[in-house]
Amino acid sequence: MLIATRDFFVRHLKKGTFLWKVLEFLQGMLFVKNYLFYYKWNLIKNSTTTKEVNIEFVSYCNLRCSFCSLDHEKPKTRMTPAILENLMNNLVNDERFKKVEVIHLHSGGETLLHPEIGVLLAIIKKYKDLSKNKNQRFPTVNLLTNGTPLLEAKTNEIIESGAVDVMRFSMDGGSPERFESMRIRAKWDVFYKNISYFCEENKKRNTNIKTHIISVIDPINPLKTNWMNSQFVEVLNMVDTYELRHPHSWAGEVDIEGKSSNSQNKPHKIGCGLLMHQLVLLPNGDVNVCCADLNSKGVVGNIQNQSLFDIYNSPTRKKWLKLFFQRKKNEIDLCKNCETF
């Protein structure tokens, strides 16, 4: 519920409106409450504030999207089954992470490029079943892909794994032509064929996998479909739900329309929902604190030599939370240029 509320708040309400300011105030007060109870006063010890965990299977992507901040020169790394097993064991068997609501199978890299994705999904399914046998709620599993590597064999592997609850596709632009110019190296015909096949197979097999499209639209266009290409709208209507967004600046690393969307002089609200409620597992076992940080500036530990709770409770993360509480986010290199969340 918290994740859905935050997503609506961030992506659908116009900044500066009365409702925006009210919700921003309430989110700030929630941050204050959590900071005081969990961190400063240490009153809650049997739980954490973590609500969502992102898992990046590979560090690289086959596309070069014009609005993405991913550094394509960084080392190409793939997650091993042992690293994923370690994380899942922490999540399922440590009661302090019982409030985790969702697992996102994505970060900067393209999830489906992992050559052993079937093995990784089988590990998730194993812990999903383990939780069920313990009458324990398991987080909703979302897999996000750009759709271009989603060949028929991958579709069958995902559907048959039983690990994924929501399949999410990135489809930007509003037309096939703008899609290809925004998502450099992507071909519309390939994407259209792959998504069509997945939706058809998903429906034919009567699975419980929900489908969703995230579509980034140029800031000059409204977040509506009435101006879009008919085939683009056809794909939007293939899935259960979709959301239209304008691009953001990835914590200040990308300029939008040639101008930065950030203002370092703007007074910042109290707190950050991502820093408070999110952890991101990277392919080498590093754990980051923010899904907008595609280039690993916010690493606070490594799952291979620390427990997930020790990483969550790391001095660096607690220091950053304290600075947000004091409205001093400009002292955090990762966060000082960010107005995204």
C-alpha positions in Angstrom: 0.0 0.0 0.0 2.8 2.4 0.9 4.6 1.7 -2.4 1.5 2.3 -4.5 0.7 5.5 -2.6 4.3 6.8 -3.2 4.2 5.9 -6.9 0.9 7.8 -7.4 2.3 10.8 -5.4 5.5 10.9 -7.5 4.2 10.2 -11.0 0.7 11.5 -11.2 0.3 14.7 -9.2 1.5 18.0 -10.5 4.2 19.6 -8.4 3.2 22.7 -6.5 -0.5 22.0 -6.3 -2.3 22.0 -2.9 -2.7 18.2 -2.9 0.9 17.8 -3.8 2.0 20.0 -0.9 -0.3 18.2 1.5 1.0 14.7 0.6 4.6 16.0 0.6 4.0 17.2 4.2 2.5 13.9 5.2 5.3 11.9 3.6 7.8 14.2 5.5 6.0 13.5 8.8 6.1 9.7 8.1 9.8 10.0 7.5 10.3 11.9 10.8 8.3 9.2 12.7 10.2 6.3 11.2 13.6 8.0 11.7 12.9 8.7 15.4 11.3 5.3 16.2 13.6 3.1 14.2 16.9 4.9 14.2 17.3 7.8 16.8 15.4 6.3 19.7 15.8 2.7 18.7 12.3 1.9 19.9 11.5 -0.7 17.2 14.1 -3.6 16.9 12.0 -6.4 15.5 11.4 -4.9 12.1 12.9 -2.6 9.5 11.6 0.2 7.4 12.4 -1.6 4.1 9.4 -2.0 1.9 10.9 -2.8 -1.5 14.0 -4.6 -2.8 15.4 -4.1 -6.3 17.6 -6.9 -7.8 19.8 -6.2 -10.8 20.7 -9.5 -12.5 23.2 -7.9 -14.9 24.9 -4.5 -14.9 24.7 -3.8 -18.6 22.0 -3.1 -21.2 21.6 -3.7 -24.9 20.0 -0.3 -25.5 21.3 3.2 -25.2 18.2 5.2 -24.3 18.7 8.9 -24.7 17.3 9.8 -21.2 19.1 7.1 -19.2 22.1 7.7 -16.9 23.6 4.2 -17.0 27.4 4.3 -17.6 28.0 1.7 -20.4 31.8 1.8 -19.8 31.6 0.3 -16.3 32.5 -3.4 -15.8 29.9 -5.9 -17.1 28.8 -8.1 -14.2 26.3 -10.9 -13.9 24.7 -12.1 -10.6 25.6 -15.6 -9.5 22.9 -17.9 -8.1 24.8 -18.0 -4.8 24.4 -14.2 -4.4 20.7 -14.3 -5.1 20.3 -17.3 -2.8 22.0 -15.3 0.0 19.6 -12.4 -0.4 16.5 -14.5 -0.6 17.5 -16.4 2.5 17.9 -13.1 4.4 14.5 -11.8 3.2 12.5 -14.9 4.0 14.3 -16.1 7.2 14.9 -12.8 8.9 11.7 -11.7 10.5 12.9 -8.0 10.5 12.2 -7.9 6.8 8.6 -9.1 7.0 7.3 -5.7 5.8 8.9 -5.9 2.4 6.0 -5.5 -0.1 7.6 -5.9 -3.5 10.7 -7.3 -5.2 11.6 -5.5 -8.4 13.8 -7.5 -10.9 15.5 -4.6 -12.4 17.8 -1.6 -12.0 20.1 -0.2 -14.6 20.8 -3.4 -16.5 18.4 -5.3 -18.8 17.2 -8.2 -16.7 16.6 -10.7 -19.6 20.3 -10.5 -20.7 21.3 -12.9 -17.9 22.1 -16.3 -19.6 20.9 -18.2 -16.5 17.7 -16.3 -15.8 15.8 -19.5 -15.5 18.1 -20.6 -12.7 17.6 -17.3 -10.9 13.9 -17.4 -11.3 13.9 -20.9 -9.9 15.6 -19.7 -6.7 12.9 -17.0 -6.3 10.2 -19.6 -6.8 11.8 -21.9 -4.2 11.6 -19.1 -1.5 8.2 -18.1 -2.7 7.0 -21.7 -2.0 8.9 -21.8 1.3 7.1 -18.7 2.4 3.7 -20.2 1.4 4.5 -23.4 3.4 5.3 -21.2 6.4 2.0 -19.3 6.0 4.2 -16.2 5.4 3.4 -13.5 3.0 5.9 -13.3 0.1 6.6 -9.9 -1.7 5.0 -9.3 -5.1 7.7 -10.0 -7.8 7.8 -7.5 -10.7 10.1 -8.1 -13.7 10.8 -5.1 -15.8 12.3 -5.5 -19.3 12.8 -3.3 -22.4 11.2 -6.2 -24.3 13.8 -6.6 -27.1 15.4 -9.8 -25.7 12.0 -11.3 -24.9 12.1 -14.1 -27.5 9.5 -16.9 -27.4 11.8 -19.2 -25.4 12.3 -16.4 -22.7 8.5 -15.9 -22.6 7.9 -19.6 -22.0 10.7 -19.7 -19.3 9.2 -16.7 -17.4 5.6 -18.0 -17.6 6.6 -21.5 -16.6 8.9 -20.4 -13.7 6.0 -19.4 -11.5 8.2 -16.7 -10.0 6.9 -13.6 -11.5 3.7 -11.9 -10.5 3.8 -8.7 -12.7 5.5 -8.4 -16.1 6.4 -4.8 -16.8 7.6 -3.4 -20.2 9.3 -0.2 -21.0 7.7 1.4 -24.1 8.4 5.0 -24.7 7.8 7.8 -27.2 4.1 7.7 -28.3 4.9 6.4 -31.8 7.1 3.7 -33.4 9.4 6.4 -34.8 9.8 8.2 -31.5 10.2 4.9 -29.7 13.3 4.0 -31.9 14.8 7.5 -31.5 14.4 7.5 -27.7 15.3 3.8 -27.2 18.5 3.7 -29.4 19.2 0.2 -30.8 15.6 -0.9 -30.2 13.5 -1.9 -33.2 9.8 -1.3 -32.9 8.8 -4.4 -35.0 10.8 -6.7 -32.7 9.4 -5.1 -29.6 5.8 -5.3 -31.0 6.2 -9.0 -31.9 7.7 -9.9 -28.5 5.1 -8.1 -26.4 2.3 -9.4 -28.5 3.5 -13.0 -28.1 3.9 -12.7 -24.3 0.4 -11.2 -23.9 -1.1 -13.9 -26.1 0.6 -16.7 -24.3 -0.1 -15.3 -20.9 -3.8 -15.1 -21.7 -3.9 -18.5 -23.4 -2.4 -20.2 -20.5 -4.6 -18.4 -18.0 -1.7 -17.5 -15.7 -1.9 -15.1 -12.8 0.8 -12.8 -14.2 -0.4 -9.2 -14.5 1.0 -7.1 -17.3 2.0 -3.4 -17.2 3.7 -0.8 -19.4 5.7 2.1 -18.3 5.9 4.7 -21.0 8.1 7.8 -20.9 6.7 10.7 -23.0 8.5 13.8 -24.1 7.8 16.7 -21.7 6.1 18.7 -24.6 3.4 16.1 -24.9 0.5 15.6 -22.4 0.3 12.3 -20.5 -2.7 11.2 -22.5 -3.1 8.8 -25.5 -5.3 10.9 -27.8 -2.3 12.3 -29.8 -0.4 8.9 -30.0 0.1 6.6 -33.0 -2.6 4.0 -33.3 -0.3 1.0 -33.1 1.4 2.4 -30.0 -2.0 2.7 -28.4 -2.8 -0.8 -29.5 0.1 -2.2 -27.5 -0.9 -0.1 -24.4 -4.3 -1.8 -24.6 -2.8 -5.3 -24.7 -1.7 -5.1 -21.1 -3.7 -4.9 -17.9 -2.5 -1.5 -16.9 -0.1 1.2 -18.0 1.3 4.5 -16.8 2.6 7.5 -18.8 5.5 9.5 -17.4 7.6 12.4 -18.3 11.4 11.8 -18.0 13.3 12.5 -14.8 16.9 13.4 -14.3 18.2 10.3 -12.5 19.4 12.1 -9.4 20.7 15.0 -11.4 22.9 12.9 -13.8 20.8 13.6 -17.0 19.6 16.9 -18.4 16.0 16.9 -19.7 15.5 18.7 -23.0 19.0 20.2 -22.7 18.2 21.8 -19.4 18.7 20.4 -15.9 15.4 19.7 -14.2 17.1 20.2 -10.8 17.5 23.3 -8.7 20.2 23.1 -6.0 18.8 26.2 -4.4 15.3 24.8 -3.8 14.6 24.0 -0.1 14.1 20.3 0.2 11.3 18.5 2.1 12.1 16.3 5.0 13.2 12.8 4.1 13.4 10.5 1.1 11.1 7.6 0.7 13.7 5.6 -1.4 16.5 6.0 1.2 14.1 5.1 4.0 12.3 2.2 2.3 14.4 0.7 -0.4 17.5 -1.5 -0.9 19.0 -2.5 -4.3 21.1 -5.7 -4.8 23.7 -5.3 -7.5 25.1 -8.2 -9.5 28.4 -8.4 -7.6 26.6 -8.5 -4.2 26.9 -4.8 -3.4 23.8 -3.3 -1.8 22.8 0.3 -2.9 20.1 2.5 -1.3 18.4 4.1 -4.4 17.0 2.8 -7.7 17.7 6.2 -9.3 21.4 5.6 -8.7 22.3 3.5 -11.7 26.1 3.9 -11.3 26.5 2.7 -7.7 27.3 5.9 -5.8 25.2 4.8 -2.9 26.6 1.4 -2.0 26.5 0.7 1.8 27.6 -3.0 2.0 27.9 -6.3 0.3 25.7 -9.3 0.8 28.6 -11.8 0.4 30.2 -10.8 3.7 27.4 -9.1 5.6 23.9 -9.9 6.6 21.2 -7.8 5.0 20.2 -6.4 8.3 23.8 -5.2 9.0 23.8 -3.5 5.6 20.4 -1.9 6.3 21.8 -0.7 9.6 25.1 0.5 8.2 26.7 3.7 9.7 26.7 5.3 6.2 23.0 4.7 5.6 22.1 5.9 9.1 24.3 9.0 8.6 22.5 9.9 5.3 19.1 9.4 7.0 20.2 11.8 9.8 21.2 14.4 7.3 17.9 14.2 5.5 16.2 14.5 8.9 18.2 17.7 9.5 17.4 19.0 5.9 21.1 18.7 4.9 20.8 16.5 1.9 23.2 18.8 0.0 25.9 17.2 2.1 25.3 13.8 0.5 27.0 13.5 -2.9 24.5 10.9 -4.1 21.4 13.1 -3.2 22.4 16.7 -3.5 21.3 17.3 -7.1 18.2 15.1 -6.9 14.6 16.4 -7.0 13.1 13.3 -8.5 11.6 11.8 -5.3 
